[in-house]
Amino acid sequence: MPSGDFDLETLLAPTRPDDFFLDHWEKQPLLVRRHDAGYYAGLLTTADVEEVIAFTRPRFADPAAFSAEKPREASYVKSQLADRPMPESARTPGIAELAGAYGRGKTVVIMSMQQRWRPIARLCRGLEAAFHCPVHANMYLTPPGAQGFDVHFDPHEVFVLQLEGSKTWRLYGAPRPLPLADDRLDVPRDRLGEPREVRLEAGDLFYMPRGFVHEAFTSEGHSLHLTIGINIHRWADVLHEAVDDLARRDERFRGSLPPGALGGDDVPEALEGRFRDLLAILARDGRAGEAILSLGDRFFGQLAPLPGSHLAPRPEPESIGPGTVLEKSPGAICRVVADGGWVTLEFPGGRVGGPIRIAQALRFVAGAGRFAVDDLPDGLGPSGKLVLARRLLGEGLLRVVDRAPASGPGK
């Protein structure tokens, strides 16, 4: 059983991350059997689910899902994402009403658990630090002898964490390998082929690359599991950003199609030639670095700080000295971006910038765990180290700890 927060290494153990990316990532499923029902202890329990319902009040858009009729084979009540518009018919059921639907054989699905439960938020933030893309977590509580969703695939990478009970997964192939975000299954069930069956017990992990068709059901007991969705960035996204960047710099990409160009499926050779010319310009003048930086701007821009010590009283500046030991606040993913003579340290909820001469110090902080103020690079000088430490404490990126300084930045 792991202690403390989960990160990618703990989630995959005993599989090493390097082996996982070589043999499984975007290629083949991975099943990790642990024979340790308490492996995910502290992450979420059925009792915790009642607290999530009571105190975060998830909303459900489909009132018909709560009908007393006998459910069909695949049946669920599914909460909606908090940032999506809600129909007037949306409702916010309490524990008793959801328990009634659950008792009638319906799977209770609560979306965006990373916005509702601290341990799951920290798990997702740890994975965001590893993958540098948005990560979400959805919860599925399924009664005995039930199935939530019909056969489908996900357009994102999925880790299944079996928290309680057991569930059987039928895994088919991937009729559309590496689907786009808006792709949907359009292959009839009878053409999916013979499935592979995998039974997950509490403590197990199952990884499914996007595009693999699947369904899951319980038998004699209940199941509580999380699906962790890794919303990867595709090369197509990089090319889109590169075209967008080039269109701002080159008016040829901003020109219109000629009148009547969309009138049929016989594309004139002149349009084909123009298209190839623009592709050649993109290959020559497109800036991959700018495109990737733009994706990074979007990713880091949507990261919200996790609860920690942001509202706690700040230590008096005079109390921070060379021997003061600091650490980053929980979930503080950092990146350093240099632009000409200016450098910026970005983190959830804030940024700190300065002249390029402090770049080494900012990169040290971005990669550090726990460190003393005096461990900052010597290029700052004693007073510069104190100024930077006090500034980052004021921004909520760092906090003071009462432990001896570590020997290096990654300790």
C-alpha positions as CSV (number, residue, x, y, z in Angstrom):
1,M,0.0,0.0,0.0
2,P,1.5,3.4,-0.9
3,S,1.8,6.2,1.6
4,G,1.0,9.8,0.8
5,D,-0.1,11.1,-2.6
6,F,-0.3,9.1,-5.7
7,D,1.9,9.9,-8.7
8,L,2.4,8.1,-12.0
9,E,5.1,5.8,-10.6
10,T,2.9,4.8,-7.6
11,L,-0.2,4.4,-9.9
12,L,1.7,2.0,-12.3
13,A,3.7,0.1,-9.7
14,P,5.2,-2.4,-10.0
15,T,5.3,-1.6,-13.7
16,R,8.0,1.0,-14.3
17,P,6.9,4.2,-16.2
18,D,9.6,3.8,-18.8
19,D,8.4,0.3,-19.6
20,F,4.8,1.5,-19.7
21,F,5.5,4.2,-22.2
22,L,7.5,1.8,-24.4
23,D,5.1,-1.1,-24.4
24,H,1.6,0.2,-23.7
25,W,1.1,3.9,-24.0
26,E,-1.2,4.5,-27.1
27,K,-0.6,0.8,-28.0
28,Q,-1.9,-1.9,-25.8
29,P,-3.9,-2.2,-22.6
30,L,-2.2,-2.9,-19.3
31,L,-3.6,-4.9,-16.3
32,V,-1.9,-4.5,-13.0
33,R,-3.1,-7.1,-10.4
34,R,-2.0,-6.2,-6.9
35,H,-3.9,-8.6,-4.6
36,D,-4.1,-5.7,-2.2
37,A,-7.6,-4.4,-1.6
38,G,-6.2,-1.5,0.4
39,Y,-3.9,-0.1,-2.2
40,Y,-6.0,2.9,-2.9
41,A,-6.8,3.5,0.8
42,G,-7.4,7.2,1.5
43,L,-8.4,8.0,-2.1
44,L,-12.2,7.4,-2.0
45,T,-14.7,5.0,-0.3
46,T,-18.4,4.5,-0.7
47,A,-18.9,6.4,2.6
48,D,-17.0,9.3,1.1
49,V,-19.3,9.3,-1.9
50,E,-22.2,10.3,0.4
51,E,-20.1,13.3,1.6
52,V,-19.4,14.3,-2.0
53,I,-23.2,14.1,-2.8
54,A,-24.1,16.0,0.4
55,F,-21.6,18.8,0.2
56,T,-20.8,19.3,-3.5
57,R,-24.4,18.9,-4.7
58,P,-23.8,17.4,-8.2
59,R,-26.5,18.3,-10.7
60,F,-28.1,15.8,-13.0
61,A,-29.6,17.0,-16.3
62,D,-31.9,14.0,-17.1
63,P,-34.8,13.7,-14.6
64,A,-36.0,10.5,-16.5
65,A,-33.0,8.7,-15.2
66,F,-34.6,8.8,-11.7
67,S,-37.8,7.1,-12.8
68,A,-39.0,4.1,-10.8
69,E,-39.2,1.9,-13.9
70,K,-37.1,-1.2,-14.2
71,P,-33.9,-0.1,-15.8
72,R,-32.7,-1.5,-19.1
73,E,-29.6,-3.5,-19.4
74,A,-27.2,-0.5,-19.3
75,S,-28.6,2.2,-17.0
76,Y,-27.1,5.0,-15.0
77,V,-27.7,8.4,-13.4
78,K,-24.9,10.8,-14.5
79,S,-24.0,14.1,-13.1
80,Q,-23.1,17.0,-15.4
81,L,-19.8,18.9,-15.6
82,A,-19.9,22.0,-13.5
83,D,-19.0,24.4,-16.3
84,R,-21.6,23.1,-18.7
85,P,-24.9,25.0,-19.2
86,M,-27.8,23.2,-17.5
87,P,-31.3,22.7,-18.8
88,E,-34.2,24.0,-16.7
89,S,-35.2,20.5,-15.9
90,A,-31.8,19.8,-14.2
91,R,-32.1,18.7,-10.6
92,T,-29.8,18.3,-7.6
93,P,-30.9,15.1,-5.9
94,G,-29.8,14.3,-2.3
95,I,-28.4,11.1,-0.9
96,A,-31.8,9.4,-0.4
97,E,-32.9,10.0,-4.0
98,L,-29.6,8.8,-5.5
99,A,-29.7,5.8,-3.1
100,G,-33.1,5.0,-4.5
101,A,-31.9,5.0,-8.1
102,Y,-28.9,2.9,-7.0
103,G,-31.2,0.4,-5.3
104,R,-33.1,0.1,-8.6
105,G,-30.0,-1.1,-10.3
106,K,-28.7,2.1,-11.7
107,T,-25.0,3.1,-11.7
108,V,-24.3,6.4,-10.0
109,V,-21.9,8.5,-12.1
110,I,-20.3,11.6,-10.7
111,M,-18.2,13.6,-13.1
112,S,-15.2,15.8,-12.4
113,M,-14.3,14.3,-9.0
114,Q,-11.0,16.3,-9.2
115,Q,-13.2,19.3,-8.4
116,R,-15.0,17.6,-5.5
117,W,-12.6,15.6,-3.4
118,R,-9.2,16.6,-2.2
119,P,-7.3,13.3,-2.6
120,I,-8.5,12.9,-6.1
121,A,-7.6,16.5,-7.0
122,R,-4.1,15.8,-5.8
123,L,-3.9,12.6,-7.8
124,C,-5.0,14.3,-11.0
125,R,-2.6,17.2,-10.4
126,G,0.2,14.8,-10.0
127,L,-0.7,13.2,-13.3
128,E,-1.0,16.7,-14.9
129,A,2.6,17.3,-13.8
130,A,3.7,14.1,-15.5
131,F,1.7,14.4,-18.8
132,H,1.3,18.2,-19.1
133,C,-2.3,18.0,-20.2
134,P,-5.6,18.2,-18.5
135,V,-6.6,15.2,-16.3
136,H,-10.1,14.5,-15.1
137,A,-11.6,11.8,-12.8
138,N,-15.1,10.3,-13.0
139,M,-16.6,8.1,-10.3
140,Y,-18.8,5.0,-11.0
141,L,-20.7,3.3,-8.2
142,T,-22.5,0.2,-9.6
143,P,-24.8,-2.1,-7.7
144,P,-24.6,-5.9,-7.9
145,G,-25.7,-7.4,-11.2
146,A,-25.7,-4.1,-13.2
147,Q,-24.1,-2.3,-16.1
148,G,-23.8,1.4,-16.4
149,F,-22.8,2.3,-20.0
150,D,-23.4,0.3,-23.2
151,V,-20.4,-0.6,-25.4
152,H,-18.4,2.5,-26.4
153,F,-14.8,3.8,-26.6
154,D,-13.2,6.9,-25.0
155,P,-11.4,9.5,-27.1
156,H,-8.8,10.0,-24.3
157,E,-6.4,7.7,-22.5
158,V,-8.0,6.0,-19.5
159,F,-6.7,4.5,-16.2
160,V,-9.3,2.5,-14.3
161,L,-8.7,2.3,-10.5
162,Q,-10.8,-0.4,-8.8
163,L,-11.4,1.1,-5.4
164,E,-14.0,-1.4,-3.9
165,G,-15.7,-4.6,-5.0
166,S,-15.1,-6.0,-8.4
167,K,-16.1,-5.4,-12.0
168,T,-15.7,-7.4,-15.2
169,W,-14.6,-5.5,-18.3
170,R,-15.2,-6.7,-21.9
171,L,-12.5,-5.3,-24.1
172,Y,-12.8,-5.3,-27.9
173,G,-10.4,-4.0,-30.4
174,A,-9.8,-0.5,-31.6
175,P,-11.8,0.0,-34.9
176,R,-10.5,3.6,-35.1
177,P,-7.0,3.7,-33.5
178,L,-6.2,7.0,-31.7
179,P,-9.5,8.7,-32.3
180,L,-10.0,12.4,-32.3
181,A,-11.8,14.1,-29.4
182,D,-15.1,14.2,-31.1
183,D,-15.1,10.7,-32.7
184,R,-17.8,8.3,-31.8
185,L,-18.3,4.5,-32.2
186,D,-20.0,3.7,-35.5
187,V,-19.3,0.0,-35.7
188,P,-22.2,-2.4,-34.9
189,R,-21.7,-4.6,-31.9
190,D,-21.9,-7.8,-34.0
191,R,-18.8,-6.6,-36.0
192,L,-16.6,-5.9,-33.0
193,G,-15.3,-9.5,-32.8
194,E,-14.8,-11.6,-29.7
195,P,-14.0,-9.6,-26.5
196,R,-11.3,-10.2,-24.0
197,E,-12.7,-10.3,-20.4
198,V,-10.8,-8.8,-17.5
199,R,-12.1,-8.9,-13.9
200,L,-10.8,-6.1,-11.7
201,E,-10.6,-6.6,-8.0
202,A,-10.1,-3.8,-5.4
203,G,-6.5,-2.5,-5.7
204,D,-6.1,-3.4,-9.4
205,L,-5.3,-0.9,-12.2
206,F,-6.4,-1.2,-15.8
207,Y,-5.0,1.1,-18.6
208,M,-6.9,1.4,-21.9
209,P,-5.5,3.4,-24.8
210,R,-8.1,5.7,-26.4
211,G,-10.2,4.0,-29.1
212,F,-10.4,0.6,-27.5
213,V,-14.1,-0.4,-27.3
214,H,-15.3,-1.7,-24.0
215,E,-18.2,-2.3,-21.6
216,A,-18.2,-3.2,-17.9
217,F,-20.6,-4.9,-15.5
218,T,-20.9,-6.3,-12.0
219,S,-22.0,-9.7,-10.9
220,E,-22.6,-10.7,-7.3
221,G,-21.2,-7.7,-5.6
222,H,-21.0,-3.9,-5.9
223,S,-18.2,-1.9,-7.6
224,L,-16.7,1.5,-6.9
225,H,-14.1,2.7,-9.4
226,L,-12.5,5.8,-10.8
227,T,-11.7,6.4,-14.5
228,I,-8.9,8.8,-14.8
229,G,-9.0,10.5,-18.2
230,I,-5.7,11.8,-19.7
231,N,-6.8,14.5,-22.3
232,I,-3.6,14.4,-24.4
233,H,-2.5,17.0,-26.9
234,R,-2.2,15.6,-30.5
235,W,0.3,16.5,-33.2
236,A,-2.8,17.7,-35.0
237,D,-3.2,20.3,-32.2
238,V,0.4,21.4,-32.7
239,L,-0.1,21.8,-36.5
240,H,-3.3,23.8,-35.9
241,E,-1.5,26.2,-33.5
242,A,1.4,26.5,-36.1
243,V,-1.1,27.4,-38.9
244,D,-2.8,29.9,-36.6
245,D,0.5,31.5,-35.7
246,L,1.6,31.6,-39.4
247,A,-1.7,33.1,-40.5
248,R,-1.1,36.0,-38.1
249,R,2.3,36.6,-39.8
250,D,1.6,35.8,-43.4
251,E,-1.3,37.3,-45.3
252,R,-1.3,34.4,-47.8
253,F,-2.9,32.2,-45.1
254,R,-5.6,34.8,-44.5
255,G,-6.8,35.0,-48.1
256,S,-10.2,33.7,-49.0
257,L,-11.1,30.8,-51.2
258,P,-12.3,31.8,-54.6
259,P,-16.1,32.2,-55.2
260,G,-17.8,28.9,-55.9
261,A,-14.9,26.8,-54.5
262,L,-17.2,24.7,-52.4
263,G,-19.6,23.8,-55.2
264,G,-18.7,20.2,-55.8
265,D,-16.4,17.3,-55.2
266,D,-14.2,18.0,-58.2
267,V,-11.5,20.3,-56.7
268,P,-9.9,22.4,-59.5
269,E,-6.2,21.8,-60.0
270,A,-5.5,25.4,-59.2
271,L,-6.9,25.0,-55.7
272,E,-4.9,21.8,-55.2
273,G,-1.8,23.6,-56.2
274,R,-2.5,26.6,-53.9
275,F,-3.0,24.2,-51.0
276,R,0.3,22.5,-51.7
277,D,2.1,25.9,-51.9
278,L,0.7,26.8,-48.5
279,L,1.8,23.5,-47.0
280,A,5.3,24.2,-48.4
281,I,5.3,27.6,-46.7
282,L,4.1,26.0,-43.4
283,A,7.0,23.5,-43.6
284,R,9.5,26.2,-44.2
285,D,8.2,29.0,-41.9
286,G,6.1,27.2,-39.3
287,R,7.4,27.6,-35.8
288,A,7.0,24.4,-33.8
289,G,8.3,26.0,-30.7
290,E,5.7,28.8,-30.8
291,A,3.0,26.2,-31.4
292,I,4.0,24.1,-28.5
293,L,4.4,27.1,-26.3
294,S,0.8,28.2,-27.2
295,L,-0.5,24.8,-26.1
296,G,1.5,25.2,-22.9
297,D,0.0,28.7,-22.4
298,R,-3.5,27.2,-22.6
299,F,-2.7,24.3,-20.3
300,F,-1.0,26.3,-17.6
301,G,-3.6,29.0,-17.9
302,Q,-6.4,26.7,-16.9
303,L,-4.7,25.2,-13.9
304,A,-6.3,26.3,-10.7
305,P,-4.3,26.3,-7.4
306,L,-5.2,23.4,-5.1
307,P,-6.2,24.2,-1.5
308,G,-3.1,24.6,0.7
309,S,-1.9,27.7,2.5
310,H,-2.9,30.5,0.2
311,L,-5.2,32.2,2.7
312,A,-3.0,31.5,5.7
313,P,-1.1,34.4,7.3
314,R,2.2,35.1,5.5
315,P,5.4,35.0,7.6
316,E,6.9,38.3,8.3
317,P,9.7,39.1,5.8
318,E,12.2,39.6,8.6
319,S,11.6,36.0,9.7
320,I,12.8,34.5,6.5
321,G,16.6,34.0,6.5
322,P,19.2,32.1,4.6
323,G,18.5,28.9,6.6
324,T,14.7,29.0,6.3
325,V,13.5,25.8,4.6
326,L,10.8,26.1,2.0
327,E,8.7,23.8,-0.2
328,K,6.2,24.3,-3.0
329,S,2.5,24.4,-2.1
330,P,0.5,21.2,-3.0
331,G,-0.1,20.8,-6.7
332,A,2.2,23.6,-7.8
333,I,3.2,22.6,-11.3
334,C,5.8,25.1,-12.6
335,R,7.3,26.1,-15.9
336,V,9.9,28.7,-16.8
337,V,9.5,30.8,-20.0
338,A,12.2,33.1,-21.3
339,D,11.4,35.8,-23.8
340,G,14.3,38.0,-24.8
341,G,15.7,39.7,-21.7
342,W,12.8,38.6,-19.5
343,V,12.0,35.3,-17.8
344,T,8.8,34.2,-16.1
345,L,8.0,31.4,-13.6
346,E,4.4,30.3,-14.1
347,F,2.4,28.2,-11.7
348,P,-1.3,27.6,-10.9
349,G,-2.9,30.9,-10.0
350,G,0.1,33.1,-10.6
351,R,3.4,34.1,-12.2
352,V,6.6,35.8,-11.2
353,G,8.9,37.5,-13.7
354,G,12.2,39.2,-13.8
355,P,15.4,40.0,-15.8
356,I,16.9,37.0,-17.6
357,R,19.8,36.9,-15.0
358,I,17.4,35.2,-12.5
359,A,16.5,32.4,-15.0
360,Q,18.7,29.9,-13.2
361,A,17.1,30.6,-9.9
362,L,13.6,30.3,-11.3
363,R,14.5,27.0,-12.9
364,F,15.9,25.8,-9.6
365,V,12.6,26.6,-7.9
366,A,10.6,25.0,-10.6
367,G,12.4,21.7,-10.2
368,A,13.0,21.7,-6.5
369,G,11.2,19.8,-3.8
370,R,12.3,21.1,-0.4
371,F,15.2,23.5,-0.1
372,A,16.8,26.2,2.1
373,V,16.9,29.8,0.9
374,D,20.6,29.6,0.8
375,D,20.4,26.7,-1.6
376,L,19.3,29.0,-4.4
377,P,21.9,29.6,-7.1
378,D,24.7,31.9,-6.0
379,G,24.2,34.2,-9.0
380,L,21.5,36.0,-7.0
381,G,23.7,36.9,-4.1
382,P,22.5,36.7,-0.4
383,S,20.1,39.6,-0.6
384,G,18.7,38.5,-4.0
385,K,17.9,35.1,-2.6
386,L,15.9,36.5,0.2
387,V,14.0,38.9,-2.1
388,L,13.0,36.0,-4.4
389,A,12.1,33.7,-1.6
390,R,9.9,36.3,0.1
391,R,8.2,37.1,-3.2
392,L,7.4,33.5,-4.0
393,L,6.1,33.0,-0.4
394,G,3.8,36.1,-0.9
395,E,2.5,34.6,-4.2
396,G,1.6,31.4,-2.5
397,L,3.9,29.2,-4.5
398,L,6.1,28.4,-1.5
399,R,5.5,27.8,2.1
400,V,7.7,27.5,5.2
401,V,8.5,24.1,6.7
402,D,10.2,23.3,10.0
403,R,12.7,20.7,8.7
404,A,16.4,20.6,8.0
405,P,17.4,21.7,4.5
406,A,17.7,19.0,1.9
407,S,21.0,18.3,0.2
408,G,19.7,19.0,-3.4
409,P,16.8,20.5,-5.4
410,G,15.0,17.2,-6.0
411,K,15.0,15.9,-2.4
